[in-house]
Amino acid sequence: MFSKGFSIGLIASQVLLGISVSLGSNDGFAKQEPSPQPYSQSHSQPYPQRIITLAPHLSELVDAAGGSERLVSVSAFSNLPESVKQLPVTSDARSIDLEKMKSLRPDLIIYWLGGTSESQIQSIKKTFNKDVQFLSVQPKKLSDIATDIETIGKALGSESVAKKNADALRLKITELSTKQQNPKQKNISERKVRVFYQVWAQPLMTLNQDHIIGDIIQRCGGEQLFANEKVLVPTVSREAVIKANPEIIFTAVDSAKIKTDWSMWSSFPQLAATKNKAFIDLDGDIISRPSPRIMQGAQKICTEINKVR
């Protein structure tokens, strides 16, 4: 039913990012103050007890917000926390299993705005009655992830856990930016390294500055090529990339076993990235998913940029 390549395919179909919460027609619960009662498994509680997530990273956000035990279904290729691997799968990047969703009796469905098509969301909302709430997230900056962990925590009645994890993430973000500032090597640390982020090879696609990866590149002291393109995931020509002369090129892969064919760039000896031998594969799980573990991918990007610098 579900296709492989989910995380990378999502980017290529312009589904990324920034985490701000928006509420649909059935999203009233997030507008209400939750009960001061502590969360319990009792169904008399006003908080959601049966959660379905529609993108891999959303189970990670629910976990960070303190609600992983309330997940009853996730999307294909969800793999964190470990417990979600045993849960039923009811969606992937292209399809939704409405009948299976109905059988699981959810009271909250969380989706990625842009990662799930509007037509699919409308179909889901028509399927469920007003007792089912909907929450959407769409991250554009690293800091948005922390904010939405807190928002989800408030919706679930687990604010203390969510705040602790959100604050820990904010600290990591601050440390990431601070590490790029070396007063003993000020001139070196201030030099911007030209970065090309390759989303797809054929057609050749990249990201603009409104994407969360653009935020990472900036924090790492990189100059993101094609940052000012109007489209979130623009198509560019190979000639344009060669002219821009990137010093380092990144791409994300679905598995550590997959190695990118970099010959389309390495065949140009005059290219700065070729001279630097700076063609970098990134694990899609730690760069394509806007959850706390994206900080692992961010650190990798910073490390590789600093090597070139």
N, C-alpha and C positions, 0 to 999 in steps of 0.2 A: 504493500500500500504506500509506504513512505520512501522517498528518494534519498540516496546518500548525497553528501556534499551540501548538507543543509546550511551550515554556518557560512560557508563561502558563497553559496548561491544567494543567500539573503543579501549580502553586500552588493552583489552584481545586479540584483533586481531593485536596488535603491532603497533598502529597508533600514538603513542605519541613520540615525541615533539621536541623544541628549537627555537626561531623564527629567521631564516635567510631567506631572500627572494631569490627565484630562478626564472628565467624567461624562459618560454618555447618558442617554435618557433614563436608564435604570440604575444610575450610579449614585443615588441619593445618600447611601450610607456614609460616604466619605465626607459629606457635608455636615454630618451630625457629630456631636461630641460623644465619644464612646463612654460606656458605663465605667465608673471608677472601680467596679468589681474586678478582681483578678481573673484572668482567663482560666477556664476549666473545660473539660470535655462535655459538659452539660449542654444540651441543645436549647436550654432556656436562655443561654447567654446571647446577647445581641451581636456578638462577633461572628464572622464567617467560620464555619466548621469544616466545609468540604470545598477545597480549592482546586481549580483546574488552571493550568498555565499553558499558553499557546506558543512559546518559544523557549529554546533550551536555557537561556540565561535567566529566565523568569523564576524557575525553581530555585536558582541560586539567590535571587533577591528575596524570595519568600523565606528561605533558610536564614539569610542574614537578618531578616526582620523578626525571626523567632517563630515562624509558622510552618516549618517543614513537616511536622507530624500531621498537619491538616491537609496536606496535598493528597488528592485522590486520583489525579491523572496529570500527565505532562506531555510535552511534545516529543517528537522523534529526536534522538540524539541528545536528550537531556542526560547528564551524567554526574551532576553534583547537586546536593549531597549524594553519597553512595546509595542511600535508601531509595532514591527516585528510579534507579535502574529496575526495581521490582514493580513499579507502578504501571498501570495500563497507559498506552499511548493513544491519544485521540486526535492528534494533528501533526502536520509537518508544514513546510513552507508553501505547499500548494494545495493541500486538502484538509478537510475537517470531517471527522466521523461523528455526525450529530446524534445518531442512534446510540452509540456507545456513551457519548456525553450524557444523554438523557438518563441512561441506566445508572449512571454514577451519582445522580441527584446533587449536583453542585449548588452551592449558595453564593459562590464568588468565582468569576472567571477573569483572569488577568491576561491581557494581551499587549503585544508590542505594536504601537501605532506606527504603521509603515511596514512592519514585518508580517502582519496579517492583512489581507486585502479588505477593503471597506465592504465589498459584497459579502465576504465570508462573515465578517462581524455582524452585518445586518441579518444574515441568515441565522446566526446563533441567537441573536437577540429576539428574533421572531419565534424561535423554537422554545425559548424559556419564558416563564411568566415573570411577573414583576418582583417575585421573591428572590430572583437571582440577580446579584449585583455585578457590575462590570467596572474594571479598573484598567486604565491604559497607561503605559510609560513610553517615553521616547527620548533617550539620553543624547545630549550634544556635547557635554563637558564632563570631565571626570567627577567634578564636584556634584553634578546632578545625580550621580549614582547614590551618593551618601544621602542626599536630600530625599530621594524616593524610597530608600530603605526605611527612613523615618516615617514617611507618609504611609507606606504599607504597614509598618508596625502600628501606627495609630489606627489604621483600619482594622487590624487584627486584635487590638487590645494588648499588644506586646511592646509597648513603647520603650521600656527600659532596655530590653535586649537590642532592639533596633538602634537606639541612640548609642549604645556602647559600640556596636559594630560600625555604625556610621561615623562616629568620632575616630575610631581606629583607622578607617579608610581615609578620612580627611588628613590625619597625621601622615599617612604614607604619601598622599598627594603632595603635601607640603615638603616632606623630605625629598621627594623626587625632584621638585623644582629647586630646592636649596642645594642639592648635590651638584647641580650644573654650574653653580657659582663658586669659582675658585679665585679668591682675591690675590693669590700668589702668581696666578697666570691669567690676569684679567683680560689681556688682549686676546689670548687664545680662547678663553672661555666665552668671550663675546662674539667670536666669529661664527656666523651662521653656516651650517653645512647644507648644501643643496640636496634635498631628499625627494625621490619619486616613489610614491606608494602605488604599486601595481595591484589593482583589484582583479583584473582579468587580462589575459594575453590576447585573445581573439574573440571579439574586438577588444582593442586595448583600452582599458578603463582605469580611472584613478578616482581620487576623492577631493572634494574642495574643503575649505577651511571650516565649514559648518559641521563637519563630521567629527566625532569624538577622537578619531585617530589624528585629525588635524590639531586638536588640542594637545595630544600627546607629543606630536612632532615639535610643536612650538615650545612646550615645556622642556623638551630635551635639547633645545638650542638648534633646531633644524629650520631650514627655509623650505617650506612645503611648495613644491612646484605645482602650478595650476590651482593654487589656493583660491584664487579670485574667480574661478569659473562659477557661473550662475547655477548650474545643475549640481546636485549633491554628489552624484556619481557620473562625471562627464566622460565621454569618449574622446580620446586624443589620438593624434597620429604619431607614428614612430619617429617621423622627421622632427616633429615638435619637441619630443622628449630629447632627441639627440642634440637639437639646437640649445635646449635648456641645460644640457650637460650635467646631469645629476652626479653627485659624488658618491651616493649610496642609493641602492634600490631595494625596497622591501616588498614582500608579498606574503600572504597567508596561505597555509596548506592545511588540508583536513586531517592529515596524519603525519607523524614523524617519519613514517616509512616512505612518504612521497617526497621526491626531490624535484624541484622546479628545473625545467630546461631553460637555462639562462642564455643560450646561444644567440637569441635575437638581440642581446645587448653585448655579450662578450665578444661577438664577432667584429665589434667596432673598437679597435685598440686605442683610438684617440679619446674615447669616452672616459671621463674621470672615474666613474664607477668601475670600469674595467681595469684601469691603472691601479685603483685601490683594492681590487679584488673584493669589492663590497656589494655582493649580491646575497641578500639575506632572506632565508625562509623563516617565517614565524608560525608557531603552532596556532592554528585557528581558534582553538579552545581558549587561549589566553590573550587573544587580541581582538577576535571578532565578536566576543560576547561581553556586552556592557554590564559586568557584574564585578564584585570586588577583586576577582582574580585577574582582571584586565591589568592590574598593577604589575603582574609578572611580565606581561607583554610590553608594558610601558617601560619597565626597567631594562628589558632586552633592547628596545629601540634606543634608549638613552646610551646604553653601553656601546652599541655598535656605532652610533653617531660620534661618541667621544673617541672611539678608535680612529675614525677618519679625521676628526678634528686635530 
